[in-house]
Amino acid sequence: MKFISIIALKEIRTYFASPMAYVVAAAFLAITGFFFVASVSDAFAEASIRGYLAGAVFFMIFMSPAITMRLIAEEQKLGTLELLLTSPLREFEVIIGKFIAAFFMIFIMILLSFFFILILFVYGDPDVGPILSGLLGLLLYASATLAVGLFSSALSSNQIVGLVVGSGILTALTIIDFISDRITGTAAKVLDSFQLGASFSVFDLDSLGVAEGGHFADFARGIISMTDIIYYISVTAIFLVLTTLVLESRRWR
Amino acid sequence: MIKIEHMSKNYGPYPAVIDISFEVLKGEIIGFLGPNGAGKTTTMRVVTGFTPPSDGDVTVGGYNVVSHSLEVRKHIGYLPETVPLYLDMTVTDYLRYMGEIRGMSSKWVKERLPKIIEMVRLGDYRNTLVGRLSKGYRQRTGIAQAILHDPEVLIMDEPTIGIDPIQVVETRELISDLGQEHTMLLSSHILPEVSAICKRVLVINDGRIVADDKPESLSDKLQTFERIELSITNDDNNNFISKMRNIPIVIDARSDQRASKIQRSQRENSVPYIVDAKPNSKASEIISKTIIENSWGLTNLTPLPMTLEEIFLELTTEEELGD
């Protein structure tokens, strides 16, 4: 536990010392802000954060791997990984520490976007339930995307490779319904159950909400279902384990 | 302290190290010598627990590097070939972090850190970003990181590679000082470095250990000829070289181009030569006798021990011919 917090604190300090975190946070606020404004600016528009959530779910496909791409790739490039792994700490402690740091960054960004919710309460009468469940869902979704990003970062010493692979995996998990819509039966159901977030129908400018498919939809509607929670926690766990395996794999080579 | 028994390491189908065995006793400084790609770094990575061996047993302080990796890591300070540094941290922050991930208490770090920084003479740069340091100072930061937790065993992979000559001298001094308190395994492909610092030399080539001895006795064993540097005067007919070649024990005689440039200005008439003779043949005596017989003047006669550089070349080329 001690080592995990040492690693996490170091990574958080590094984030704040580099311009990267501020640029990403600004982009996150700009994109989610755009979606939020578009969703509430019509007459008789619904006072909800569904537009914000759609924007966040969409943008995290790129943002999460961007946040994590440095974490392991850079250690490989600088050679410091050799030092970390010859210090008396275990692979998983390194991974968990870095994951916590990345999650903390995304948590801060979500906190920063609280003024959207504040605006809703000032100018409207929003339903608190879906807001809370939506934010819970967003944190779970974020942790899954960060785990995928961390895994991609471990694959090579090139940060850009980490970013592209991470976004690729997340995009694939997001557009599963493109395939499952075109087939029927059990296969379609199985595929559907892997759907990570909302589909890209966030681009449907009329609804500008969160699509029906995917494990995120219920959170956006105010429903907290165990299946969805377990799904996100599993994805997070699986990819963190995979990341550990990638680092340990040098023992088999 | 370090015990390697029949260790092999393959990267896929390529063998990097083949069945090597050696032991490093407590307090010993061992130079690990070999050309690039000989298997030095691989061996060091196995000893530090970074990669496991494909075959054989490696123990550090009695702990197996595979089954008790964490114990081994506590006893080892490691400086990899590319000095592992976080460029966006200050020297102090970096070293503090390195201490923390080795499980040192913050009190211990606080007490030990200033001493270490003074020891590697980084005092003026303690608050400088590592990325702004010159190569030599980065190397010192790397060394500081390796000795921070006062490990019993120090492993240094090419500690003086790529730094300027003055800093090389300083770094070597630092390493020599460290060698008084630590067991040390130091790799290099620069030979004078190893003979200056180490009491024992392991020569490795193509993944095999080809020699294991003191630097001095290594040169005794391998001396296939004795080299003598000499300068003579009054050789009016310029027949020194041919006369020398007529002596049975002399293998070769030639004028010393390099020395002649320096010497000419000092002693006008003195001409420097290099004579290679068979080993243990009392060459100096026989040669000086010949010089007197020819009534030349002898201004200098120095038998030269073979440098490690030549031994190294000898060992590794022989190995290649053997294949």
Interface residues (C-beta under 8 A of the other chain):
Chain A: K2 F3 I6 I7 K10 T14 A17 S18 L78 G79 T80 L81 E82 L83 L84 L85 T86 S87 P88 L89 R90 R250 R251 R253
Chain B: Y11 G12 R45 T48 G49 F50 T51 P52 L70 E71 R73 K74 I76 Y78 P80 T82 V83 P84 L85 Y86 L87 D88 M89 Y97 M98 E100 I101 R102 G103 Q145
